[in-house]
Amino acid sequence: MNFMHKLASVALVSLALTGPVSAQDASTVKLALIDGQSGPNGFIGESMRQHLQFFAERQNAAGGVAGGKKLDVIAFDNKFDPQETIVQLQKAIDAGARYVFHGNSSAVGAAIVDFLEKHNRRNPEQSVLYINFAALDPVLTNEKCSFWHFRFDADVNIRTAAITNQIKNDPSIKKVYLFNQDYSFGKAVRTAATQMLKEKRPDIQIVGDELIPLQKVTDFTPYIAKIRATGADAVISANWGNDLNQLVKTGGELGLPVKWFTYFANGEGGVTALGAAGVGRVFAVSEWHMNVPNPTTEKMADEFGKKYNRDMFFYRLDTVIAMLARSMNEAKTVDPKAVAEKLETMTYKTPLGDTYVRATDHQFYQPLYVSVMADDVPKKLEKTPFGFKTVGMSAAKETEVPTTCKMRRP
Amino acid sequence: MATSVAPLLCCYAWTKTLLEQLAISTLNGVIYGMLLFMLASGLTLIFGMMGVLNLAHAAMYMLGAYLGYQISKTLGFLPALILAPLALGIGGALLERYGLRRVHQHGHVSELLFTFGIAFMIQEAVQMIWGRIGVPYRIPSALDFPLFRLFSTPYPAYRIFVLLLAIAIFFGLFAALSRTRIGLIIRAALTHPGMVSMLGHDVPRVFMLVFGAGAGLAGLAGVIGGPIFVTSPSMAGALGAILFTVVVIGGLGSLPGALLASLLVGLVQTFAVVIDVSLDDVFKIAGFTAASTGVFSDIRHTTVAQIAPILPYLMLLVMLVVRPRGLFGSRDV
């Protein structure tokens, strides 16, 4: 049994090698970012990594967390794929990370939740907390809600609440056209928008309800003609990428006189693609934008821009790190369960207003800005003459939406 | 509106809206179709003649858009319109001469992989040079005004310019193929490359010429399509699949086939978008009222408009089953 003997000794050696690695280095808290870092959309994951790095370094400079421990960001490339995510997640856990950050794609988000529910039940001493800062499908805080998941971005329904608040106060809007992509996310938007408009502005007529196949349309002129024929004043669209940019651009070219209420037009690449067609017409919802007048965030955005040569976008990550740090300090430990228990009841005052986590579903609520693309603003985006300016604001409370979450607590 | 005034007035308004929709949809469909044709013409000639599915064709279109953007930023739109396709044409010819021709001996799979690799190279190069988020390529200001009003809709001059240019290209290509000596050889080489070679013509040079011209046309389509669409690294992927359907529907190597298929795809897509009718509605008219839930309810409630963008692929499938050689093709795929 020489072979078995060898095998056993190899196993022992590797145990001895890996064992101390995860236990050692108690002076750092590892934050694993699991997101796409390669491929055509890799720039989004790269931007996320830079933001997380930036805010973690600021926290470290301010004294770290839980008695001087430093935050350490490690990025894992999941190639935007749920299967690959699980592989990378396992790698991250093996590397000693107990905090997982992720943003792109709710399908990936759901995969992480499913995995962690099992993993944390089986390995309670190795529990991992999932900080979701951009996956917006409401399902993650409803049917699939989990104690181990926190969402620090406004989900689809919350964003729709902010958008419909804006439409409520705009008497010029009488006919609304819904234009979304044909998958769970687009359908969630259309359901929420229909229902909220009925409550807030029963006089508004929904004149169109379009669902298009995801990233398949090459020519948007027929859709523009269709929207025009309905006489719509406003279009609500949760499209992203080319489906959004080309839709709005074609609308501008063909002179379609509508207001576009979008969920993602302020994202990277948006103003470059839209150009003058978007000015005064394209609205977006966000927790912050470059032209929010606040000395703290302005300074932050300047520093970020200088360091990475790109516009700051994920301001929410600053709040995430700050609240996480405070939870760790109050819990006097970096154990995810203890930290989650602090975090879930936390209220926090950011430079922009009052925010809080709702304990029932672990959804974070913050003030939301509705802004419009403009060419007369001090801060421009992507070296174009355009930026966004605030046209309305909803306080955190005004965006709250009901949840069906029945959370199973450990 | 008119609905409350008189039934007659309502119907007048309704007819007018319908006519307007019809006219605009036709125009939109034809322009989109002609743009597709500009790309498909080069692809179908290359495919028909060399048996190579040029997977880099859409990438060349993208490169054309980027070059067009870069040149028009410094020299203006008109030089871009000439220089960018020229650059791509020469590049394409060199690619054929020093790359594809060598790979040719190893068979079609190697050629396919070669063009596949080229597509990747172009994609990555574009991202490295111009970045991943796209560039602000705009309609030239000289053409950025509404040319006429179609009922109540202003129609942009630039789109009409695209239409005219595409029509000119079609007639130019058609004349070159049917009226010139080189066209004669190309047409012969399309069906009987071996025989043409035996007769003493330099078939490899003809291949090089056709490949270069195809690349140039793709570049031209990029230069004029870039300002209408969004010039970004993802623009190749979206159009590439549609192009192959156009080429197969039209028939390999057939220029009139490519034209007809392009227009067909353009018009079908454009008109399907307007039709908000689902299977359920058809059932209702026929007198059946089925329960609104069940296994097939999703399919039954899907409207024609919802599947409009995938109709070309459906047409491709039907064509392959019914008539594998395509509309005007002379041999099976």
Interface residues (C-beta under 8 A of the other chain):
Chain A: P40 N41 G42 F43 D182 E210 L211 I212 P213 Q215 K216 V217 T218 D219 T221 P222 Y223 A225 K226 R228 A229 G241 N242 N245 Q246 K249 T250 E253 L254 G255 E268 G269 T272 A273 G275 A276 E382 T384
Chain B: T17 E20 Q21 I24 S25 N28 G29 I31 Y32 Q123 Q127 G131 R132 I133 G134 V135 P136 R138 I139 P146 T153 P154 Y155 P156 Y158 R159 I228 F229 V230 S232 P233 S234 M235 G237 A238 L239 I242 G266 Q269 T270 F271 V273 V274 A305 Q306 I307 A308 P309 I310
